[in-house]
């Protein structure tokens, strides 16, 4: 999921929308949290929690990535 989001961040135009399925899975939510905390993506909407299915809508950042090389926020 992490690598998928990396590529989607490059494919989708700035401020674009990424639909993320299986958000109820801890690994999927954890991967998304990196982009939310480190790359300025925004969590637009999350469906109601269900142990079998949940989705989320993420919006990519409109600002260019100008982080210094060592920038990191725990996610």
N, C-alpha and C positions, 0 to 999 in steps of 0.2 A: 504494500500500500504506500509506503514511504516513497519508493522510487516512482510509482505511478503519479503521486502528487507532485514530485519534482518535475516530471515531464509535462504534466498538465499545466503547471505554473508557467512553463515556457511556451506551451501551445496556445493557451487561452490569452486573449488580449488583456492588458492591465485593467483591473476593475471587473473582469469577467467572472462568471459563475461556474463553480465546480459542484456537481451533485455527488455526494458520497454515500454509498449504501453500506449496510451492515455496521452502522455507527455504534450499535450496542456492544460490539466486540471490543474488549479493552485495547487490543493492538491497533485497531482502526482509529479509535478515539485518541490514542497516544500519538500515532503518526500525524493526525490532523493537528494536535496540540503544538507540534513543532512549528508548523506553518503559521498558526495563530499567534504564537508567542515570539517567534524569531523573524518572520518575514512580513508581518503586518497584515496578514489575511484576516478577514472578519467572519464570524459565525452569523450568518443571516437568519437561519431557521433550522430547528431540529424537530423532527416528528415526535409524537408521544412515545415514551419508552415502552418497549415490548421485548421480552427476552428472545424472541424469534426474529424480530425485524425492527430496525430503526434507520432513518436516513437523516442526513444533514446537508445543508446548502452552505457552501463557503464562497466568499468573494475574495478574489485575489487583490493584492495591493495595487493602487494606482501610482504609488511612488516608486522610483527606481531603487534597486537594492544597493544602498550606499553604506552597508555595515562594514566596519573595520574587519580585518582578517580574523582577529581573535574574538569577535563578538559572539556571545552565546548566552542564551537564557534557558535554564533548565525547563524541561517540558514534561 
